[in-house]
Each structure stands twice: as C-alpha cells, then as structure tokens.
C-alpha cells in the first residue's frame, strides 16, 4: 500500500511538469495520499461488514423460515449499508396490552435471531424499536402505561432485557427506542393494518 501511494505521489509530481516541489506542496500530497489510504481501509471494512451481515441474513431466513412463511417475521437488508432489519409482529412476542415476553414462543424466536448473528468479534450492534397502532391504551392497562409512547418503549426494553439477561448479548451493544404510532407501515383504519403496526424492529449492524 505504501509503495503504491509513493508511486502515486511521484506520478503526480512528474505529470505536474515541476522540477522541484516545496515542503508545503509535498505535505499536501502526503495528506491526500493518507486520506486515500484511509478511505480505502474504510471501504474494505464496510465490505467485510456487509459480507458478514449477508451471511447472517441467510442464517436468519433458514432459522426463521416457518415464522417468515407465516408472515410473523420479516427480514430485510439495506443494499447500501448492509444493515439488517428484522420485524417481529407483536402477537408472537406479547399478549394484548402486556409488555412481558411470551415465553411460549417469543423466547425461541429471539434465541434464533441471536444465534444467527455472527458476533464472534463482539462488534454487532442492535437497535430495538417498539411500535404500536394508533388506538389509545385500554383503561385497564393505564395503571401500567400512560400512553403508546410508554407502551412501545417498555416492550422494546423488555426485548433488550431478555436478549441481555436471558441470552447474554452484550448490554453495551444495544440501544432501545419507543416510537408509539408515529411510523405506521399500514393503515390504522382496519384490524389487519393495526396488527401490522404493532411490532418490534431489530436493526442489526456492524
């Protein structure tokens, strides 16, 4: 790499038609070469991260094939950044109005997600985002949740707690957010649309 940069600098010097070069010009050339080297290293790192995440996508689809087929889970990957988004419908994680993980099925699904992630280097970051429909929190639950902001954040936090305490995922690699009903993916005018909006999204990146 250094030899390549040196040749590049020399070529730039020759092509400029100069017989001599000042210290300031030489310093500027070195700075440009260092910047090019940094950008190449960053691009290589991005390629490696995207390749690792692509392997995780393949493993996620394999492990969660049944849930994906049943449209309980949606797995997507951003082509530019490589970031994976796993969307989990509320019904497979929580009972209605509750923020407690449903141990019957949710625990197994979350375990499959973590096992599918290549985190051998400890650099995988998880962003957990909770979403609700636009219906107000039922009266019987208002002693626990003041509104949908509270409910969505509590559910996202519960997933984070299970991933860290139950499955040992590093706490420092997780962030949590509650988005209430402000980012719907379907119309809230129908029961089917509201069911799609009640969800947890896991963003997986390196």
N, C-alpha and C positions, 0 to 999 in steps of 0.2 A: 504493500500500500504506500509506504513512504517513498519507495523508488518511483512508483507511478506518479506521485504528487511532484517529486523532484523533476521528473521528465516534463510534466505538465507546465511547471513554472519556467523551465528552460525554454520550452516551445513558445510560451507566451512572450518571453523576453526576445527570442530570435524574431518572431513574427512582428514584434513591435518595431523592428528596424533600429533599435537603440544599440549604441556601442557601450554604454555604461548605464548603470541604474543607481538611483540614490537609495540611501538607507530607508527613507520613508516609503519609497516605491516597493523595495524589497519586503519591508514589513507588511505592506498592504497585500502583496502577493502571498506571503506566508499565511496571513489571516484568511484570505479567500480559500487557500488550499485546505486549511484547518476546518473551515466551515463546510467545504465539500466533503471532507472525510467524516465529519460529524453527521451530515445528512445521510451519507451512505450507510453509516453504522445504524442510524435510526431506522432507515428503510429496511435494513436487514433484520433488525429486531422486530419490526412490525410484521414482516413476512413470517418470521418464526412464530410469533404470537398467533397470527391468523391461521397458520398451518396446525398449530396445537388446538386452537378452538374449533377448527373444522373437524378434527378427529373427535372432539367432544360432541359435536353435533351428530356425527354418525353414531356414536355410542348412545347418546340420548334417544335418538329415534329407535334404536334397537331395544333399549331397556324399557322405553315407554310406548312401545308400539300399540299395545292394547288401549292405553289411555288416549293416544293420538287418534287412533281409529274411531274411538267413541266420542271424539271432539271435546274431551275433558281437558286436554293439554294441547297447546300449540307451540311448536318450536320454530323459531325464525333466526336468521343470521344476517347482519348488516354486511353487504358486499364490500363496502369501503373500509370499515373499521374492523370487521370480523366479530364484533360484539354479538353475543347470543342473547336472545330474549325468549324465556320460557314462560308462557302464560298458563296459569292454573286456575280453572274455574272454582269459584268459592265453594260450590257444593261438595267437591271432593276433599276439601280441607276443613271446613267448618259447618257446624249446624246453623240453622237460621238464627240470626241475631246474636250468635256467640262468637267469641274470639279464641276459644280453646281448640287446639288441634284435634281433629277427629282421629283418634289412634287406630281406628279400624282400617282405614285405607290411606290416609294422608301421610302417615309415618313412613309407609313403604315407598310411596311415590317420592317423597323428599329424599329418602335414602338412595333411591335410584339416581336422582339428579346429582347428588354429591359424588356418588361412586362413578358417575360418567364423566366427571370433570377431571382433566389432567392437571392436578395441583401438586405434582412432585416437587416443584421449585418453590411452592408456597406463595406464588405471585398472583393467583386467581383472585379477582375482586368480585364481590357480589353486591348488587344494589337491589333491595327488595322494596317493591312499591305496591301499596294496597289501594284498591279502587272499590267504590260502591255504586249502586244505582242512585237515582235522584229522590227516592222515597225517604221521608223523614224516619229517624229511628223510632221504632214502635214504643209506645208508652211503657210497656212492661220492661224495656231494656234501658230506659233513660236514667235509671239509678246507676248504671254502669258506663253508658256512653252519652255524652252531651249532644253529639251530632255526628254526621257522617265523617267529618274530619277525624274525630276521635276514634270512631269505629275502624276506619281504614288504617289509621296509624297503629292501633292496638293489634289488628290482625297481622300487619306486616312485622310488627315487633315480636309477635308470638312465633311466626315462622323463623325469625332470626334467632330467638331463644332456642327453638328446637334444633336448628342447624348447629348452633354452638354447643349447647349443653347436651343435647341428645346424640349428635353425630360428630362432635369435635372439630367443626370447621372454625378456623381462626377468627376470633371476635374482631380483631383489628382490620380484617379484610371485608367487613360487612358495613353497609350503610342502609338506613331504613327511612322510608318516607310514606306518608299517607296523602292521597290525592283526592279523597272524597269522591264526588261525582263529576268533577270538572273535566275529565278526559274520557268521555264515553266512546266505546267502539261500536255501539249500536244504538238504535232508538230506544228511549226510555218509555215510549208510548205502549209497548207490548210486554207481556211477561217474558217472552223469549229474549227480547232485546235487553231487558233489565237483568236477566240471568247472565248474559254475556258481559255486561258491565261490572258485575260483582266478581272481581278477580284479583289474583295476586300475580305480579310480574316479577320474574327474576332476571336481572341483567347480569350476564357473565362476561367478564373481560380480563385481559392481562395488561 
